[in-house]
């Protein structure tokens, strides 16, 4: 019995250790999938802790408690501002990942409302998407896994009356479930159906003048690991080129001040990754892009899977990334029938240091 308990605990420890792999090593399947499930190990670890306690297996109990503690620490950035050394060395995120100073009351009156949704091969309900756009008073909607039929249905449901401007990425051989698009209430200054080059669906972008800033917004969907681990990892890292300025050396980013950017960036989409993936943390490592849920400190926002009746969403793979000149004020998830992802909404403000 003692040997079996040790075996389970060591397997959990090795599984959790995958989080510390060098960037690129996580491109080998099934590592991306295993890393995505690391937060869910808290359940088995609690069972193993109880088992060790009832069996009076004190060494195993100590290990189980240590592993549970580490799981808890990895969730803390979603709730609290952490000491810089803990944030960087244990959690693996740069100091810049934490929230910006609070805005004044007058600044709180100015905000932008965003929503992103993976439409599951174009099967998401067009009526529900348009209703969400109205109810949430959206300024920008980013959709992934679109089909031509869903775009037509959105038009017939009146999306253009709510968000009259759109840019649709072209359908290509690299599409993973469909193409991406952006819809906006604000007339874009510039828009491109294709921006960054990556082995996945084309990433359309809009450049908006809002909040007294120039903001480049993108709808992105890196390939899922099931479509090739190297394509998955390369797609994530390619999004670095959408950051507002040239990235710093990641090894020196924690020593360098944030440099004011000529434009701000917002990347919305199903990024098929979480802060547990080394490649995703590398995307955030230079401090030019922040994960909205981490910078908000209001808890995690699981978005997948959303189509299982017996279980709630378990992992957070849909994201809003933003540059430091913007701040997330609120974030929540919404159920859209027909999709296997929750929609993610967020309110952004202009930030100041």
C-alpha positions in Angstrom: 0.0 0.0 0.0 2.8 2.4 0.9 4.6 1.6 -2.4 1.4 2.3 -4.4 0.9 5.6 -2.6 4.5 6.6 -3.4 4.0 5.6 -7.1 0.9 7.8 -7.5 2.6 10.7 -5.8 5.8 10.4 -7.9 3.7 10.3 -11.1 1.9 13.4 -10.1 5.2 15.2 -9.3 6.7 14.2 -12.6 3.5 15.4 -14.4 3.7 18.7 -12.6 7.4 19.0 -13.5 6.4 19.2 -17.2 5.5 22.9 -16.5 9.2 23.6 -16.1 10.3 22.2 -19.5 12.3 24.6 -21.7 10.3 26.4 -24.4 10.0 24.2 -27.4 10.2 20.9 -25.5 6.4 21.2 -24.9 5.9 21.0 -28.7 6.1 17.2 -28.5 2.8 15.4 -28.1 1.3 14.4 -25.8 3.1 17.0 -23.7 0.8 19.9 -24.6 -2.3 18.0 -23.6 -0.7 16.7 -20.4 0.5 20.2 -19.4 -3.0 21.7 -20.0 -4.4 19.2 -17.4 -1.9 20.1 -14.7 -4.4 22.3 -12.7 -6.8 19.3 -12.6 -4.2 17.3 -10.6 -5.4 19.1 -7.5 -8.3 16.7 -7.3 -6.2 13.5 -7.3 -3.7 15.1 -4.9 -6.4 15.9 -2.4 -7.5 12.2 -2.5 -3.9 11.1 -2.1 -3.4 13.5 0.8 -6.5 12.0 2.6 -5.2 8.5 1.8 -1.8 9.3 3.3 -3.4 10.8 6.4 -5.7 7.9 7.0 -2.8 5.4 6.5 -0.5 7.5 8.8 2.0 7.6 5.9 3.8 10.7 7.1 6.5 11.0 4.4 3.9 10.6 1.7 1.6 13.1 3.4 4.4 15.7 3.4 5.0 15.2 -0.3 1.3 15.3 -1.1 0.9 18.6 0.9 3.9 20.1 -0.9 2.5 19.3 -4.3 -0.9 20.7 -3.4 0.8 23.8 -2.1 2.6 24.2 -5.4 -0.7 23.8 -7.3 -2.2 26.5 -5.2 0.8 28.9 -5.7 0.4 28.5 -9.5 -3.2 29.8 -9.2 -2.4 32.8 -7.0 -1.5 35.2 -9.9 -5.1 35.0 -10.9 -6.1 36.4 -7.4 -3.2 38.4 -5.9 -0.2 40.5 -6.6 2.7 38.2 -5.8 6.3 39.1 -4.7 8.4 39.5 -7.9 10.8 36.7 -7.1 7.9 34.2 -6.4 6.1 35.3 -9.6 9.2 34.8 -11.7 11.0 31.8 -10.2 8.0 29.6 -9.2 5.1 30.8 -11.3 7.3 31.5 -14.4 5.7 34.9 -15.2 7.5 38.2 -15.5 6.9 41.0 -13.0 5.1 43.0 -15.7 2.3 40.4 -15.6 0.7 42.1 -12.7 -2.0 44.7 -12.8 -1.5 48.4 -13.5 -2.4 51.2 -11.1 -6.1 52.0 -10.6 -7.7 54.6 -12.8 -9.4 57.7 -11.7 -13.3 58.0 -11.6 -13.3 60.1 -14.8 -11.2 57.6 -16.7 -13.5 54.7 -15.6 -16.2 56.3 -17.8 -14.2 55.5 -20.9 -13.9 51.8 -21.7 -14.0 49.3 -24.5 -16.0 46.0 -24.4 -14.5 43.0 -26.1 -15.7 39.4 -26.7 -14.0 36.3 -28.2 -15.5 33.0 -29.1 -14.4 29.8 -30.9 -17.5 28.9 -33.0 -16.8 25.2 -33.2 -16.6 24.6 -37.0 -19.2 27.3 -37.6 -21.8 25.5 -35.5 -22.3 28.2 -32.8 -25.7 29.9 -32.7 -25.6 33.1 -34.7 -28.7 34.4 -32.9 -27.0 33.9 -29.5 -23.8 35.6 -30.7 -25.8 38.7 -31.9 -27.8 38.8 -28.8 -24.6 38.7 -26.7 -23.2 41.5 -28.8 -26.3 43.6 -28.0 -26.6 42.7 -24.3 -22.9 43.1 -23.6 -22.8 46.4 -25.6 -19.7 45.1 -27.4 -17.3 47.4 -29.2 -15.2 44.5 -30.7 -16.1 40.9 -31.3 -13.5 38.3 -32.3 -14.6 35.0 -33.7 -12.6 31.9 -34.6 -13.6 28.7 -36.5 -16.0 30.6 -38.7 -17.7 29.2 -41.8 -19.2 31.1 -44.7 -22.6 29.9 -43.6 -22.2 31.3 -40.1 -21.0 34.6 -41.4 -24.1 34.8 -43.6 -26.3 33.8 -40.6 -24.7 36.5 -38.4 -25.6 39.1 -41.1 -29.2 37.9 -41.3 -29.5 38.1 -37.5 -28.5 41.7 -37.6 -24.9 41.7 -36.4 -24.0 44.5 -38.8 -26.5 46.7 -37.1 -24.6 46.3 -33.8 -21.1 46.0 -35.1 -21.1 47.5 -38.6 -17.4 47.1 -39.5 -15.8 43.7 -40.1 -12.6 42.1 -41.4 -12.6 38.4 -42.3 -9.5 36.3 -42.6 -9.2 34.3 -45.8 -9.9 30.6 -45.7 -6.6 28.7 -46.3 -5.3 25.2 -46.3 -3.9 25.9 -42.8 -7.3 26.6 -41.3 -8.0 24.7 -38.1 -11.7 24.3 -37.9 -12.5 27.5 -39.9 -11.3 31.1 -40.4 -11.1 34.1 -38.0 -12.8 37.4 -38.1 -13.2 40.7 -36.3 -16.4 42.9 -36.0 -16.3 46.4 -34.6 -18.6 49.2 -33.5 -15.7 51.7 -34.2 -14.7 52.4 -37.8 -11.1 51.1 -38.1 -8.3 53.3 -39.3 -6.6 50.4 -41.0 -7.6 46.7 -41.3 -5.8 43.7 -42.7 -7.2 40.2 -43.4 -3.8 38.7 -42.9 -1.1 40.0 -40.5 1.3 37.7 -38.7 2.6 34.6 -40.6 2.0 31.4 -38.7 1.1 27.8 -39.5 -2.6 28.2 -38.6 -5.7 30.2 -39.6 -4.9 33.8 -40.9 -4.9 36.4 -38.2 -7.0 39.5 -39.2 -6.3 42.8 -37.5 -8.0 46.2 -37.1 -6.4 49.4 -36.0 -8.8 51.5 -33.9 -8.6 55.0 -32.5 -10.1 54.7 -29.0 -9.4 55.6 -25.4 -7.1 58.3 -26.7 -4.8 55.6 -28.1 -4.1 53.7 -31.3 -5.1 50.1 -30.6 -4.3 47.1 -32.9 -6.8 44.3 -32.3 -6.3 40.7 -33.6 -8.4 37.6 -33.7 -6.1 34.5 -33.5 -6.4 30.8 -33.3 -3.1 28.8 -33.1 -3.5 25.2 -34.2 -4.4 22.7 -31.5 -1.7 20.2 -30.6 -3.8 17.4 -32.3 -3.0 19.1 -35.6 0.8 18.9 -35.0 2.8 19.8 -31.9 5.4 21.9 -33.8 2.6 23.9 -35.6 0.9 24.4 -32.3 4.1 25.8 -30.6 5.2 27.9 -33.7 1.7 29.4 -33.9 1.8 30.6 -30.3 5.3 32.1 -30.5 4.5 33.8 -33.9 2.0 36.0 -32.0 5.0 37.9 -30.5 5.2 40.0 -33.7 1.8 41.5 -32.7 3.2 43.0 -29.5 3.4 46.8 -29.6 7.2 47.1 -29.8 10.1 44.9 -30.6 10.5 42.3 -27.8 13.2 42.6 -25.2 15.7 39.8 -24.5 13.6 37.5 -22.3 16.5 36.9 -20.0 16.8 40.7 -19.4 13.1 41.6 -19.4 12.8 41.6 -15.6 15.6 44.2 -15.4 14.2 46.6 -18.0 11.5 49.2 -17.6 8.4 49.1 -19.8 8.9 51.3 -22.8 5.9 53.4 -23.9 4.5 52.1 -27.2 3.3 54.1 -30.2 0.3 51.8 -30.3 -1.4 49.3 -28.0 -2.2 45.7 -28.8 -5.1 43.4 -28.0 -5.0 39.7 -29.1 -8.3 37.8 -28.7 -8.9 34.2 -29.3 -8.7 30.5 -28.6 -4.9 30.3 -28.1 -5.0 26.5 -27.2 -2.7 27.1 -24.3 -2.5 28.4 -20.8 0.1 29.9 -18.4 1.1 26.3 -17.6 2.6 25.9 -21.1 6.2 27.1 -21.4 5.6 28.3 -24.9 2.7 30.5 -23.8 4.7 31.9 -21.0 7.5 32.7 -23.5 4.9 34.8 -25.4 4.4 36.9 -22.3 8.1 36.8 -21.1 9.1 40.2 -22.5 6.3 42.1 -20.7 4.9 43.6 -24.0 1.8 41.4 -23.7 -0.1 40.6 -20.5 -2.7 37.9 -20.0 -6.0 39.6 -19.1 -7.1 37.1 -16.5 -3.7 37.3 -14.7 -3.6 41.1 -14.8 -7.2 41.4 -13.5 -6.6 39.2 -10.3 -10.3 38.2 -10.3 -9.8 34.4 -10.6 -9.5 32.0 -13.5 -12.0 31.9 -16.3 -12.2 28.3 -17.6 -13.6 28.2 -21.2 -13.2 24.6 -22.3 -15.0 22.2 -22.7 -18.3 24.0 -22.6 -20.5 21.3 -24.3 -20.3 18.6 -21.6 -23.6 18.6 -19.7 -22.2 16.8 -16.6 -19.1 19.0 -16.2 -18.4 22.7 -16.1 -15.5 24.1 -18.2 -12.2 22.9 -16.7 -9.3 24.7 -18.5 -8.6 28.2 -19.6 -7.4 28.3 -23.2 -9.3 31.3 -24.5 -7.6 34.5 -23.8 -7.5 38.3 -24.1 -3.9 39.5 -24.2 -3.2 43.2 -23.9 -0.3 45.6 -23.9 0.6 47.4 -20.6 -0.9 50.7 -21.8 -4.4 49.1 -21.3 -5.9 47.6 -18.2 -8.7 45.0 -17.7 -11.5 46.2 -15.5 -13.8 43.2 -15.7 -13.9 39.8 -17.4 -16.5 37.0 -17.5 -17.5 34.0 -19.6 -20.7 33.3 -21.4 -22.3 30.2 -22.7 -23.1 30.3 -26.5 -25.2 27.3 -27.7 -23.5 25.2 -30.4 -19.9 26.0 -29.3 -17.7 23.8 -27.2 -16.0 26.9 -25.8 -17.4 29.6 -23.5 -17.3 33.1 -24.9 -14.9 35.4 -23.0 -15.9 39.0 -22.5 -13.7 41.8 -21.0 -13.8 45.5 -20.4 -10.6 47.4 -21.1 -9.5 50.9 -19.9 -6.6 53.1 -20.7 -3.9 52.5 -18.1 -1.4 54.9 -16.6 1.8 54.3 -14.6 
